[in-house]
């Protein structure tokens, strides 16, 4: 079982926080209409906005010095809380699926912002 799957399984039994009731009600209302709901698990965040560092003439810019790689363990720690919440929604609304892009975007130990010279992620860490 992957770490994400284990997190989702543990979160299913936990009670929802009070402020999540409206979101849960909205999801149920949509699902009750027969709409298939797919929630996206959080994507990794990278220290720089990759589009600003993609061109060779910008990579020497001071802004790009923070880099575009993050250890996967750090990414998993950052997304643990929202992933638990998403898991709670999925456990409480029949038919809700979760799509997790992390295995596609990250290697076993590292999440890189670029693959084959092209940016993968568009949200920087602020």
C-alpha positions as CSV (number, residue, x, y, z in Angstrom):
1,X,0.0,0.0,0.0
2,X,1.4,3.4,-0.9
3,X,1.8,6.1,1.7
4,X,-0.9,8.2,0.1
5,X,-3.3,5.2,0.2
6,X,-2.5,4.6,3.8
7,X,-3.2,8.2,4.6
8,X,-6.5,8.1,2.9
9,X,-7.5,4.9,4.6
10,X,-6.6,6.3,8.1
11,X,-8.5,9.6,7.3
12,X,-11.8,7.9,6.4
13,X,-12.8,7.2,10.0
14,X,-11.8,10.7,11.3
15,X,-14.6,13.2,11.8
16,X,-14.8,16.2,9.5
17,X,-14.0,19.6,10.9
18,X,-17.1,21.9,11.2
19,X,-16.0,24.2,8.4
20,X,-16.0,21.3,6.0
21,X,-19.8,20.6,6.3
22,X,-20.7,23.0,3.5
23,X,-18.2,21.5,1.1
24,X,-19.4,18.0,2.0
25,X,-23.0,19.1,1.4
26,X,-22.1,20.6,-2.0
27,X,-20.3,17.4,-3.0
28,X,-23.3,15.2,-2.0
29,X,-25.7,17.5,-3.9
30,X,-23.6,17.1,-7.0
31,X,-23.1,13.3,-6.6
32,X,-26.9,12.9,-6.0
33,X,-27.4,14.3,-9.5
34,X,-25.4,11.4,-10.9
35,X,-22.3,13.5,-11.6
36,X,-19.0,11.6,-11.3
37,X,-16.7,13.6,-9.0
38,X,-12.9,13.3,-9.2
39,X,-10.9,15.2,-6.6
40,X,-7.3,16.0,-7.4
41,X,-4.8,15.4,-4.7
42,X,-2.3,18.3,-4.2
43,X,0.4,18.6,-6.7
44,X,4.0,19.3,-5.6
45,X,5.1,22.9,-5.2
46,X,8.5,24.1,-6.4
47,X,10.5,27.0,-5.0
48,X,10.4,29.0,-8.2
49,X,7.8,29.8,-10.9
50,X,9.2,27.5,-13.6
51,X,8.1,29.6,-16.5
52,X,10.4,32.4,-15.2
53,X,13.5,30.1,-15.3
54,X,12.6,28.0,-18.4
55,X,14.6,30.0,-20.9
56,X,18.4,29.7,-20.9
57,X,18.8,33.5,-20.7
58,X,16.8,33.6,-17.4
59,X,18.3,30.7,-15.6
60,X,21.2,32.9,-14.3
61,X,18.7,35.3,-12.8
62,X,18.9,35.5,-9.0
63,X,15.3,34.5,-8.7
64,X,16.0,31.1,-10.2
65,X,18.8,30.3,-7.7
66,X,16.3,28.7,-5.4
67,X,16.1,25.8,-7.9
68,X,13.4,23.6,-9.1
69,X,13.8,20.4,-7.2
70,X,12.2,19.3,-3.9
71,X,12.7,16.1,-1.9
72,X,9.6,13.9,-2.3
73,X,9.4,13.4,1.4
74,X,9.0,17.2,1.9
75,X,6.3,17.3,-0.7
76,X,4.4,14.4,1.0
77,X,4.7,16.2,4.4
78,X,3.3,19.4,2.9
79,X,0.3,17.8,1.3
80,X,-0.6,15.4,4.2
81,X,-3.3,17.6,5.8
82,X,-5.2,18.5,2.5
83,X,-4.8,14.9,1.4
84,X,-6.5,13.7,4.6
85,X,-9.3,16.1,4.0
86,X,-9.8,14.9,0.5
87,X,-9.8,11.3,1.8
88,X,-12.6,12.2,4.2
89,X,-14.7,13.7,1.5
90,X,-14.2,10.6,-0.7
91,X,-15.1,8.3,2.2
92,X,-18.3,10.2,3.0
93,X,-19.7,10.7,-0.5
94,X,-20.3,7.5,-2.6
95,X,-18.7,7.5,-6.0
96,X,-16.1,10.2,-5.3
97,X,-12.7,9.2,-6.7
98,X,-9.3,10.7,-6.0
99,X,-6.7,11.3,-8.7
100,X,-3.2,11.6,-7.3
101,X,-0.7,13.1,-9.8
102,X,2.3,12.7,-7.5
103,X,3.4,9.4,-8.9
104,X,3.5,10.8,-12.4
105,X,5.1,14.1,-11.4
106,X,7.7,12.9,-9.0
107,X,10.5,10.3,-8.9
108,X,10.9,8.0,-5.9
109,X,13.1,10.5,-4.0
110,X,12.8,13.8,-5.8
111,X,10.2,16.0,-7.4
112,X,11.7,18.0,-10.2
113,X,10.1,21.0,-11.9
114,X,11.3,20.1,-15.4
115,X,11.2,16.9,-17.4
116,X,13.0,16.8,-20.8
117,X,13.5,20.6,-20.5
118,X,9.8,21.4,-20.1
119,X,8.1,22.6,-17.0
120,X,5.8,20.1,-15.2
121,X,4.4,22.3,-12.4
122,X,3.2,25.9,-12.6
123,X,2.7,26.8,-8.9
124,X,5.7,28.2,-7.0
125,X,6.2,28.1,-3.2
126,X,5.5,31.6,-1.9
